Each structure stands twice: as structure tokens, then as C-alpha cells.
Amino acid sequence: MKNFNWTIFLLLIALLASGVFFIFSASSTKIGDSIQTESFYLKQIFWIIISIFVLFIIIKIPYPIIDFMVLPLYILTIILLVIVLFMPEINGSKRWIFLGIMNFQPSELGKISIILLIAKLISTPLISDWQIIKKSFLVLIVPTLLILREPDLGTTLTLLMSVFTILAVSDLPLFYLILLISPLFSIITSFSVVAFIIYIGTLIFVLFRANLSKVIIGFTVVINSFFFFITPVIWNNLKVYQQNRILSFLNPMRNPFGSGYQVIQSKIAIGSGGFAGKGFLLGTQKNLNFLPEHHTDFIFSVIGEEFGFLGCLFLLTLFFLFFKTMIKEISALKRKEWRYTSVGIFAYLTFQLFINIGMNIGVMPTTGIPLPFISYGGSSLLINVIGIGLILKFINEKSVFN
């Protein structure tokens, strides 16, 4: 433990403590002198204790044991993702396995198991560019399809972003990354034939300038054309609430009492907080229950309403220091498998932070992604802390194994 990074750990504790405080505030209703508080903050404390205990177990376990568990953990994730499809539906999706006193979300476990396995497979010596892409795709495809089946678009996007970030720091040439991300622009331009033609023409020009073979360029055009034609089909097969979330993101006033309600109320809450906020437990949007999911996905709105710009700045400063310290230590890791795993974990945490705050202020669609370490949720908290535990373990042992 002589190399243990206490700065990252103490910043983690500060974030977890802030989360408990904000959950208490979000789950308390004050009307006049009467205050009613639900027990969400107590459950969060329970999960924090378990998570910190698991974190130190991970740090103490010899790394060969963790390495041996990577594939069984991935297989377990697949099994749980199949089982969850037979669970009762909640709010239009099947995401939780009910374990009596607690509920577990297998897609959260998928974040860690997929990252660990991909990092392990693509860090082997003398691996070719094509093998890196193929192995990453094969590991990702099955759990991603199962998570989409739940459906859970937010976790799917998080996984895709994590894997893409791992590939971005791997030995893959830049043009491969362009090829991997190009279908996203085909999806965006699928609303207009003219826009797609302009995009595909630009892409062909860029690939020709990169001196790629005609086979690769032709393959890229075929893949992008496939996404262009399949996007309307996927759109028509989305759940109605998923379509409404996207449309309401583009125009919340389209359905102000339906799919646009959450975003509108969230923006009202944050805007009404002003510079210093309305005060602890005094958020009117929360107390009058105008703001839904205020202890989970929209907890940032409560922070903005009750603690204002200063409260939001305090929380974002904690996150900034936490991630800044983490990325500095990750960049010093020389063992590829550890660096790839750490980058993947860092990517999904920062992506969740960006998307959650973005949907709270109305610049991102509502996807059900929680605010890391702050939103109420046992499965999410446990997996996030396990991820930090792995990073701390790699930092702690880098002088021995680098």
C-alpha cells in the first residue's frame, strides 16, 4: 500500500459523501414546518460501505487472480443479461434482477467485464490491427444486443464510447478510428439524401488522401450505406417513449406535459436556483413534486435549484480534480492491459457525467444515465467504485509490474 493514491481515494470519498447529502436533500419534502424524508440516503450509505469494502478487497487480491476471473466474469454477464429479459417490466424495460432485499442491474456489470476482456485480448504482443478490431467487436456485440433488447440505450451508448476510447489509445492507426466512427455520421445524415451524398463524398475523398486501398474504401461506403438505409427501419422499431425522448430533446415544447415534461421542469429548477440557490430543502420544484426522478437521474436539477451556481460549481470542481488526478496517473501506466482498462473506466465515467448533466440542462436527450457517485442506485455505485478500485490497484502496483 506504499504507492496507494490517497488523493484519488479521498476525492472519491468526498464525491460519495456529497452524493449522500444531495440524495438526502432530494428525497426530503418540506411543506411549511413539516419535513418528510425517504430512506434512499440510508440505502446509499449501505451501498457505499459495501463498495469501499470491495474496493480494498480488489486492491489486496493478487492480480493473477483478477486476470483469471476476467473471462468467467464476462460469461456470467452474458448469462445475467439473458436472465434479466425474463424479469418483470418496470417503466417499459427489463433491466433488474430481483434478489429479495435488493435489485441488481446486469448491464452495470457489463461495463466492467467487457472493458476488462477487451483490454486483455488486444494487449497481447504482435497483434494486428484487424485482430484488434475483430476481437473488440466479438466481445462487444452479444452483450450490446442483449442490453438493447431490455431496452437500455443509455448503457449501450456508454459501452460504445468506452470501447471506442480504448481503441483510440491502442495501436490502431487513426484512419481505422475514422472508419469506426463514420457510421454515426451516416445515421445523422439519414434524414436527407443530399446530406448523406455530401458526407459520403467527403469521406471517400479523405480516405483516398490517406492512400487506403480501393477495397477498404469500397467496404467503408457499403457499411455507411447500410446504416443510411437501416436507420429509418430502426427508428420505426423503437419504443414510442424512445422516439418521444429524441423528439422532445430536439423540441421539449412539442409535448410539454408528456415526453418533454422532465426536461422542462429540470431547466426550470436549475434556472430558478440562481447564483446561491433557494436553500437546503427549499426547492419548490422538488417539494411540490414537479420534478420527477429527483433523487436519481435528475438529482443535478435539485443541486442547481437548492444550491444554485455555487453548488453546481462545487460538485463540478470535485469531479474535475478527481478526473484530472486519475488521468495523470493512468498516463503513467506502461502495461497496456492496465492502461486500456483504466482508460475504458475513465471514459464511461466521464461520458456518464457529461450526458447526465447535459440532459438536466436540456442539451442532451433523456437517456436514464445516472450521475456517477451522486445519483441514488446500488448497482451503479458498486460497479463505479469497483472500477476506481481497479485503477487504484494498477497505480499501486505499477512499480512492480510496469
PAGULO-67587 format. One record per residue (C-alpha): residue in one letter; x, y, z. Coordinates in steps of 0.02 Angstrom, whole numbers, padded with zeros to 5 digits, always signed. Example, Ala and Ser with C-alpha at 12.3 -4.5 7.8 and 13.67 -1.06 7.14 Angstrom:
2
A+00615-00225+00390S+00684-00053+00357
END
This chain:
402
M+00000+00000+00000K+00151+00116-00001N+00105+00177-00176F-00081+00194-00136N-00150+00355-00212W-00237+00436-00065T-00283+00589-00168I-00396+00490-00285F-00469+00391-00139L-00507+00546-00033L-00585+00635-00183L-00691+00478-00211I-00748+00485-00028A-00788+00670-00049L-00897+00631-00201L-00985+00487-00111A-01017+00596+00042S-01084+00734-00069G-01197+00606-00153V-01271+00553+00015F-01301+00735+00062F-01384+00777-00103I-01489+00617-00100F-01550+00664+00074S-01597+00836+00008A-01679+00765-00148S-01778+00633-00053S-01841+00756+00079T-02003+00852+00058K-02029+01011+00160I-02201+01088+00166G-02211+01225+00296D-02127+01159+00453S-02160+00978+00406I-02015+00878+00335Q-02036+00702+00267T-01880+00606+00215E-01875+00440+00123S-01739+00313+00164F-01643+00323+00000Y-01493+00407+00081L-01480+00266+00211K-01482+00136+00073Q-01348+00235-00018I-01239+00235+00139F-01261+00046+00149W-01203+00026-00031I-01056+00144-00002I-00994+00037+00143I-01007-00121+00037S-00923-00036-00111I-00774+00029-00010F-00754-00144+00067V-00750-00221-00108L-00628-00086-00166F-00499-00136-00035I-00525-00321-00072I-00484-00286-00255I-00326-00193-00205K-00270-00338-00093I-00310-00480-00216P-00157-00536-00317Y-00177-00478-00496P-00161-00654-00574I-00324-00699-00486I-00413-00549-00561D-00339-00592-00731F-00403-00771-00715M-00578-00708-00672V-00597-00595-00824L-00672-00724-00944P-00787-00807-00814L-00849-00634-00766Y-00890-00596-00947I-00983-00761-00966L-01079-00725-00805T-01128-00556-00876I-01200-00637-01033I-01299-00761-00927L-01369-00623-00816L-01414-00516-00968V-01515-00663-01036I-01599-00694-00868V-01650-00511-00849L-01754-00523-01009F-01872-00640-00914M-01893-00520-00768P-02049-00412-00742E-02055-00249-00840I-02028-00084-00748N-02066+00079-00839G-02064-00009-01006S-01898-00101-00987K-01823-00258-00909R-01661-00204-00826W-01663-00275-00650I-01647-00446-00570F-01741-00451-00406L-01640-00528-00264G-01759-00507-00118I-01690-00361-00017M-01603-00284-00169N-01613-00266-00357F-01464-00291-00470Q-01437-00219-00644P-01331-00339-00750S-01293-00206-00882E-01191-00114-00749L-01082-00268-00726G-01062-00271-00915K-00968-00106-00911I-00826-00182-00810S-00824-00359-00883I-00823-00300-01065I-00686-00172-01035L-00578-00299-00942L-00594-00432-01077I-00563-00315-01223A-00411-00239-01136K-00343-00414-01103L-00369-00476-01282I-00300-00326-01376S-00146-00303-01267T-00064-00465-01323P+00103-00448-01414L+00113-00444-01605I-00075-00420-01627S-00127-00348-01796D-00243-00201-01825W-00377-00315-01896Q-00367-00430-01744I-00389-00282-01626I-00549-00230-01716K-00614-00408-01734K-00586-00458-01553S-00663-00296-01488F-00815-00319-01599L-00841-00501-01550V-00831-00461-01364L-00948-00312-01381I-01084-00374-01499V-01178-00503-01392P-01196-00403-01230T-01236-00246-01328L-01379-00331-01421L-01445-00402-01257I-01438-00232-01172L-01528-00153-01320R-01660-00287-01303E-01701-00232-01125P-01704-00090-01193D-01566+00018-01116L-01499+00141-01243G-01401+00241-01115T-01292+00095-01059T-01268+00042-01241L-01201+00214-01287T-01089+00211-01133L-01014+00043-01183L-00985+00100-01362M-00898+00258-01302S-00787+00160-01181V-00732+00035-01314F-00701+00171-01443T-00592+00265-01317I-00492+00107-01282L-00464+00084-01468A-00415+00268-01483V-00271+00244-01361S-00221+00075-01432D-00101+00047-01576L-00236+00067-01708P-00195+00193-01845L-00303+00349-01850F-00393+00304-02011Y-00465+00147-01929L-00544+00256-01796I-00618+00363-01934L-00691+00207-02013L-00764+00150-01847I-00848+00315-01809S-00906+00352-01987P-01073+00256-01972L-01126+00380-01837F-01125+00519-01967S-01221+00408-02087I-01356+00392-01954I-01358+00580-01926T-01370+00618-02112S-01502+00483-02145F-01638+00615-02135S-01581+00686-02302V-01518+00602-02460V-01425+00760-02510A-01338+00773-02341F-01286+00590-02350I-01216+00609-02527I-01113+00760-02473Y-01050+00665-02320I-01006+00504-02413G-00916+00604-02548T-00813+00694-02416L-00772+00529-02331I-00713+00449-02494F-00603+00599-02529V-00523+00590-02355L-00491+00402-02370F-00414+00423-02544R-00298+00557-02474A-00248+00433-02338N-00191+00313-02478L-00307+00173-02425S-00343+00032-02545K-00499+00034-02652V-00560-00123-02562I-00560-00036-02393I-00640+00121-02465G-00773+00016-02551F-00807-00080-02390T-00825+00084-02296V-00950+00151-02422V-01052-00010-02412I-01056-00005-02221N-01106+00178-02217S-01240+00149-02348F-01307+00006-02243F-01325+00120-02092F-01406+00254-02201F-01542+00133-02258I-01563+00039-02093T-01584+00195-01984P-01767+00226-02036V-01804+00042-02000I-01725+00055-01827W-01820+00217-01794N-01986+00135-01837N-01945-00010-01719L-01900+00099-01571K-02019+00105-01424V-02136+00254-01431Y-02060+00327-01273Q-01885+00316-01350Q-01943+00409-01506N-02027+00540-01397R-01868+00564-01295I-01769+00604-01452L-01904+00717-01524S-01925+00804-01356F-01738+00834-01348L-01749+00924-01514N-01904+01020-01458P-01959+00998-01275M-02113+01106-01303R-02176+00980-01431N-02255+00883-01287P-02234+00988-01128F-02345+00877-01020G-02277+00712-01088S-02104+00667-01152G-02040+00846-01137Y-02101+00868-00958Q-01942+00809-00869V-01826+00921-00969I-01937+01074-00949Q-01955+01051-00760S-01769+01016-00742K-01722+01177-00832I-01847+01275-00728A-01772+01202-00568I-01592+01241-00615G-01635+01414-00681S-01734+01462-00526G-01586+01420-00414G-01490+01572-00472F-01317+01605-00401A-01332+01537-00224G-01491+01431-00234K-01654+01432-00137G-01577+01346+00014F-01564+01172+00088L-01731+01077+00071L-01815+01231-00003G-01825+01179-00186T-02005+01211-00241Q-01996+01103-00399K-01940+00958-00290N-02054+00989-00141L-02209+01006-00250N-02154+00851-00347F-02150+00942-00514L-01977+00870-00545P-01982+00680-00573E-01839+00559-00531H-01759+00695-00425H-01654+00575-00321T-01587+00476-00470D-01568+00538-00649F-01616+00720-00613I-01526+00747-00448F-01417+00881-00530S-01576+00985-00551V-01604+00979-00363I-01425+01034-00334G-01449+01179-00454E-01615+01231-00376E-01567+01221-00192F-01382+01266-00201G-01376+01367-00361F-01225+01401-00469L-01109+01388-00318G-01171+01212-00275C-01151+01154-00455L-00978+01232-00464F-00926+01144-00303L-00980+00975-00371L-00901+01001-00542T-00738+01057-00459L-00735+00893-00360F-00760+00795-00521F-00627+00897-00611L-00496+00866-00476F-00545+00682-00467F-00530+00650-00654K-00377+00762-00675T-00281+00664-00542M-00341+00500-00615I-00291+00535-00796K-00118+00593-00739E-00089+00426-00652I-00165+00324-00795S-00048+00404-00921A+00099+00339-00818L+00042+00157-00834K+00155+00066-00957R+00072-00105-00952K-00052-00100-01097E-00187-00207-01018W-00194-00096-00864R-00189+00065-00965Y-00329+00007-01082T-00438-00049-00936S-00410+00115-00843V-00447+00219-00997G-00608+00122-01028I-00667+00151-00849F-00616+00334-00856A-00710+00353-01021Y-00875+00282-00961L-00872+00384-00800T-00837+00548-00890F-00964+00505-01026Q-01099+00473-00895L-01056+00638-00809F-01067+00733-00973I-01230+00652-01030N-01318+00664-00861I-01281+00848-00836G-01318+00879-01020M-01492+00803-01008N-01525+00900-00847I-01492+01066-00934G-01578+01013-01095V-01431+00995-01215M-01436+00805-01218P-01583+00684-01240T-01651+00598-01085T-01568+00427-01080G-01583+00370-00899I-01396+00382-00866P-01360+00419-00681L-01237+00548-00614P-01085+00444-00558F-01064+00429-00368I-01204+00555-00339S-01367+00480-00404Y-01456+00351-00297G-01428+00172-00357G-01339+00023-00282S-01285-00070-00440S-01215+00085-00523L-01124+00141-00367L-01046-00030-00335I-00983-00051-00514N-00915+00127-00520V-00819+00104-00358I-00754-00065-00419G-00690+00025-00574I-00598+00151-00466G-00532+00007-00360L-00455-00072-00515I-00373+00093-00565L-00305+00116-00388K-00238-00062-00393F-00148-00032-00558I-00073+00131-00491N-00024+00045-00328E+00067-00097-00418K+00138-00005-00569S+00315-00001-00496V+00312-00191-00483F+00226-00244-00645N+00259-00100-00767
END
